[in-house]
Amino acid sequence: MRTRTESDSIGSLEIPADAYWGIHTARAQENFPIAKRPISVYPDLVRGLAMVKQASARANAEIGVLSQEKANLIDAAARRVIDGEFIEEFTVGVIQGGAGTSSNMNANEVITNIALEMAGREKGDYDFLSPIDDTNRSQSTNDVYPTAIKIGLALTLQTLLEELALLRKSFLDKAVEFHDILKVGRTQLQDAVPMTLGQEFHGFATTLGEDYSRMSENAKLLTEINMGATAIGTGITAHPQYAAVVLKHLNEITGLDLETATDLVESTSDTGAFMSFSASLKRNAIKLSKICNDLRLLSSGPQAGFGEINLPARQAGSSIMPGKVNPVIPEVVNQVAFAVAGADVTVTMAVEGGQLQLNAFEPVIAHSIFQSITWMRQAMWTLRVNCVDGITANRERLGAMVGSSVGVVTALTPFIGYSSAAALAKTALMTGHNIADLVVEAGLMSREEVMKQISPARLSGLETVTAAVPVVQAAENIITSDDVQN
């Protein structure tokens, strides 16, 4: 294999001649064989790094600290990375020591060597264009890396929000489809009052809509950046105008509304924004997991469970029980939620672990949040396409359950009183008799009035009774459980 020799303050290494990365990346490859996952698994993080380099090249040229020729080369090379080229050259591990220095240098080396190649030079010709003196001019890992993370998260969050919106719409579509199907509502896993299956699915859609709003709000925390802070926030080695000019170019390149922190020392050491953002992801994941729990319960059976809805059969559920089909799609979403909750704990501990003027643990923060977004986006996709869109209702079973449910007596309490309703409910449970029949037999209401009050519209609350209603006290006419026993 052909190689080229590169040197740093530690010594020299042979680098594959065709590699766009260099010695700093090579050392990171040796030092951090931890996750076996390179940062290229998060393309938006790579794009964030390239956007920072592109904006910096433009800013450095504008303020006169970098020649236009070099700035143009860096600009063009960074653009190619932003457009998706050379992603595989970002080989450093997602988990790394050094507060992100390896990721920053990986970007510096790759973009520099792309630029050298575009200029007709050999890779590694750093006398012509340097990864540190030119591509990293006016910068430090300590302002480049957190800024790139925030930009990358903003980019990848959009794909998550798009998928979340599609999933919400799927639940809304099912709410419309199931709008007239009565079912028994449940509290504490016990029968409660009737509702429609459509209302249940509409509730799922509403909670997802709330999460869309919360995550969008928390994303605004990521708009504050610390470019120009360099090492610890004092701006050492950076031109006084650099922070303002690089911000201008970053906003043009990213299309975001970024702003420079008012206190660069604080902003360089504080990573609380990542913790808040991670918490909003966890909130969404946990609520989504709860919805999946409900889907698994509602579809349980099909004979000995709730059996109210049917989830699409995706694969055989057992290697020993013929015909068994499991709710594998909700199950995998549950597991993603567990992982997101764990990642949020990791982010919390990493934020707490910062010391003095820097948090050295931003690599694991970045990995945890990017993984959470990536997994959640894919989980939402599979839940929508492979599950929700294909859900059907067991109308006959739902109707039978409502017809035999004592929960319908709640709708009659304004007319017959709580005590009478409670006695009737107990009798119905003991005898298995229909509630409507018992009410009519007791002379409490006419058949016509009973059926009106337990109509699907009234039972589900879609049609409300607003006028005052007289309560009929005729408990002496009610057949009690003692009567049955006697």
ZICOR-V689734 format. One record per helix or strand of 2 or more residues. SS is the DSSP state (A for helix, B for strand). FROM is the first residue (numbers start at 0). LEN is the number of residues. Records with the same first field share a line. If there is no record, write none. Layout:
SS = FROM-LEN + FROM-LEN
This chain:
B = 2-5 + 11-5 + 181-6 + 189-7 + 223-2 + 258-2 + 308-2 + 391-2
A = 22-9 + 38-3 + 42-20 + 67-15 + 86-3 + 100-18 + 130-5 + 140-37 + 196-27 + 241-13 + 263-6 + 271-27 + 327-25 + 361-25 + 387-3 + 394-9 + 405-11 + 417-14 + 434-7 + 446-7 + 455-4 + 474-3 + 480-5
